Amino acid sequence: MNTKLLMSTSAILMIMIGLVLSFMPKEILSVLDITTTDLTMPLILQLTGALYFGFGIMNWMAKTVLIGGIYAKPLCIGNFAHFMIAALALIKNLMYNSTASKYIWILTIIYALLAIAFGLILMTNPGKKTTD
C-alpha cells in the first residue's frame, strides 16, 4: 500500500478540518443546526481544530517515513485509533439519527475508509523496494 499517499491524504483532511474548526466554529455550528448562546461550544470546536491541525501537520511531516510492521508504529497506531474511534462514533450517530446531515454521511465514509487503510498498514509489513 502506498503509505505516502495515505499519509498525505489524512494530513490534508486533518489540516483542512483543523483550519475550519479553528477559524469558523460558529459557522460550523449553524451548518449542523446547533444553536447555542454559550461560548463554550465554539471554544471546544476551536480546541478540537487545534488538535486536528497539529495531528495533520505531524502526518504531513512523516509522509515519507517507512510505515508498517514495526516501523513508525506509534504514528500508525495513533492514526488508526483516531480514525477507528471516530468512525465508530459517527456510525453510532447515524444509527440513532435518521435525519443526519449529508456532511456527517460523507465524513463517516471517509473516516471508515481511512480506519481500514491504517488498520491494514498496522497489520502488514511494508513492501520492499526492488531494483531491476
Stockholm file with secondary structure:
# STOCKHOLM 1.0

chainA/1-132         MNTKLLMSTSAILMIMIGLVLSFMPKEILSVLDITTTDLTMPLILQLTGALYFGFGIMNWMAKTVLIGGIYAKPLCIGNFAHFMIAALALIKNLMYNSTASKYIWILTIIYALLAIAFGLILMTNPGKKTTD
#=GR chainA/1-132 SS CCHHHHHHHHHHHHHHHHHHHHHCHHHHHHHTTCCCCCSHHHHHHHHHHHHHHHHHHHHHHTTTSCCBTTBTHHHHHHHHHHHHHHHHHHHHHHHHCTTCCHHHHHHHHHHHHHHHHHHHHHHSCCCCCCCC
#=GC SS_cons         CCHHHHHHHHHHHHHHHHHHHHHCHHHHHHHTTCCCCCSHHHHHHHHHHHHHHHHHHHHHHTTTSCCBTTBTHHHHHHHHHHHHHHHHHHHHHHHHCTTCCHHHHHHHHHHHHHHHHHHHHHHSCCCCCCCC
//
